[in-house]
Amino acid sequence: MARQVTYVFKGKLKTIQFTYNQFHDMYEAVADAEGVDLKSFFAMEKQLAMSCRGQGIAKNFRLTEFARMGFDKIKFVRDEEPEK
């Protein structure tokens, strides 16, 4: 099932299609859509995961780095509930 991800990149609101078959998470999808290379990001994220405990540090790193790359407000688009 395809989903949509909405995000702001360098001040412009954009929406893309997303499937878990193609990407691990929505952050990878938006980076791919904008042509951003994540090799060094993944290396640092892996080092943080190995040296730090807890999800908070990795999540904070991810949010900070994506903001530095120009991304903001990355989220899934919710489908409207069908009317009954």
C-alpha positions as CSV (number, residue, x, y, z in Angstrom):
1,M,0.0,0.0,0.0
2,A,1.5,3.3,-1.1
3,R,1.5,6.2,1.4
4,Q,2.3,9.8,1.0
5,V,4.9,11.9,2.9
6,T,4.8,15.6,3.1
7,Y,7.8,17.8,3.9
8,V,9.2,21.2,3.6
9,F,12.5,21.5,1.7
10,K,14.3,24.9,1.7
11,G,11.0,26.6,2.2
12,K,8.8,24.7,-0.3
13,L,6.1,22.3,0.7
14,K,6.3,19.0,-1.2
15,T,4.5,15.7,-1.2
16,I,5.9,12.3,-2.4
17,Q,4.8,8.7,-2.7
18,F,6.3,6.3,-0.1
19,T,6.5,2.5,0.2
20,Y,8.4,0.4,2.7
21,N,9.4,-1.8,-0.2
22,Q,11.7,1.0,-1.5
23,F,12.8,2.9,1.6
24,H,13.5,2.0,5.2
25,D,11.8,5.2,6.6
26,M,10.3,8.5,5.4
27,Y,13.6,10.3,6.0
28,E,15.4,8.2,3.4
29,A,12.5,8.8,1.0
30,V,12.6,12.6,1.2
31,A,16.4,12.6,1.0
32,D,16.2,10.4,-2.2
33,A,13.6,12.7,-3.7
34,E,15.8,15.7,-3.2
35,G,19.0,13.9,-4.3
36,V,20.7,14.2,-0.9
37,D,23.5,11.7,-0.2
38,L,23.1,10.1,3.2
39,K,26.3,7.9,3.4
40,S,28.1,10.1,6.0
41,F,24.8,10.5,7.9
42,F,24.3,6.7,8.1
43,A,27.9,6.2,9.3
44,M,27.5,8.8,12.1
45,E,24.1,7.4,13.0
46,K,25.6,3.9,13.3
47,Q,28.4,5.2,15.5
48,L,25.8,6.9,17.8
49,A,23.7,3.7,18.0
50,M,26.8,1.7,19.0
51,S,28.1,4.1,21.6
52,C,24.9,5.5,23.1
53,R,21.9,3.9,24.8
54,G,18.3,4.9,24.2
55,Q,16.4,6.2,21.2
56,G,16.5,9.9,22.2
57,I,20.0,10.6,21.1
58,A,19.6,9.0,17.7
59,K,16.3,10.7,17.1
60,N,17.7,14.1,18.1
61,F,20.7,13.6,15.8
62,R,18.4,12.7,12.9
63,L,16.1,15.7,13.4
64,T,19.1,18.1,13.8
65,E,20.9,16.8,10.7
66,F,17.8,16.8,8.5
67,A,17.1,20.4,9.6
68,R,20.7,21.3,8.7
69,M,20.2,19.8,5.3
70,G,17.1,22.0,4.7
71,F,14.3,19.6,5.6
72,D,11.4,20.5,8.0
73,K,8.0,19.1,9.0
74,I,8.6,15.6,7.6
75,K,5.4,13.5,8.2
76,F,3.1,11.0,6.8
77,V,-0.1,12.2,5.2
78,R,-3.1,10.8,6.9
79,D,-5.8,9.3,4.7
80,E,-9.3,10.7,5.3
81,E,-11.7,8.4,7.0
82,P,-14.3,7.1,4.5
83,E,-17.8,8.5,5.1
84,K,-20.3,6.0,6.5
